Amino acid sequence: MVRRRLTIDEYINGIISGNRFILSRAITLIESALESDFELSQQLLEKIMPYTGKSIRVGISGVPGVGKSTLIETFGDYIASNNHKVAVLAIDPSSQKTSGSIMGDKTRMEKLSQNPNAYIRPSATGSSLGGVARKTRESMLLCEAAGFDVILIETVGVGQSETTVRGMVDFFLLLMLSGAGDELQGIKKGIMEMADALVITKADGDNIAKTKAAKAEYKNALHLFRPEESGWFCNVLTCSAITNEGLPEIWEEVEKFQAKTKSNGWFFECRKRQNLKWMHDSIQEELIRKFYNNPTVKLALQTFEENVASGKIPPYSAGEKLIEIYKK
């Protein structure tokens, strides 16, 4: 059975009324790589803009095994149970061989998925760098239009290129492990500098002493970093997703950050900068899309690829010639 294509008005009315089914279909639409879906998705994004921007956007990252999904489930459930509507955009890594993803976050976050004030949307990274999916920003806007006032974005894990999420959220929460060798070697300094709060997870049982020691070590390290332009100083917290210890303190830190940066204007200035960066990223993406969909380029591309692969022409020269073909 072929699913009926929704009209733009049906999408808009469904989203702003909080219809989860319509919201999920809208996110699927904007994630679609089909040319036939592109124009409708652009119309949808333009029309929902007046309903966006009213959330606090929180990015959550951390080293593999730190317990991101577990923490997000308990933290999200805590927020959702305190008169907030929480949307979790969980990013699953895609296989470089098959391009497939497990997409198991709804299964892992069983408790949160049953909370009526929560919505979980797993997406695959695909070929995107930065630890987020290609349309994470757009998905975030759709969730805001649907009335979610807290957006949690889970990245695939800390890596060399995983900084993109910092450019689309208000608050960047970095999760750390204790007792894993040299604490400060477990993560790159550049990512630590971007964090608005460090949270050492698994602070329970026999691990409590280790988390306290790690907290002191990270606090000392953060004093060596230059002051933030926002006027905010990164704090170090501990928490346990098993006992729920530390969850109120994390949320309190987010609220303090929001209050301080809104009062000094940084919150709004940062969003302006992010929107401009988003525009330039969109230009690059659109140019690439139009280039590869150009009929003349499509006809010439295979020949150029064969010549480059066989060493007949340099890759740079082939690229230049293809661009000239596109410009004609």
Secondary structure, 3 states (H helix, E strand, C coil): CCCCCCCHHHHHHHHHCCCHHHHHHHHHHHHCCCHHHHHHHHHHHHHHHHHCCCCEEEEEEECCCCCHHHHHHHHHHHHHCCCCCEEEEEEECCCCCCCCCCCCHHHHCHHHHCCCCEEEEEEECCCCCCCCCCCHHHHHHHHHHCCCCEEEEECCCCCCCCCHHHHCCCEEEEEECCCCCCHHHCCCHHHHHHCCEEEECCCCHHHHHHHHHHHHHHHHHHCCCCCCCCCCCCEEEECCCCCCCCHHHHHHHHHHHHHHHHHCCHHHHHHHHHHHHHHHHHHHHHHHHHHHHCHHHHHHHHHHHHHHHCCCCCHHHHHHHHHHHHHC
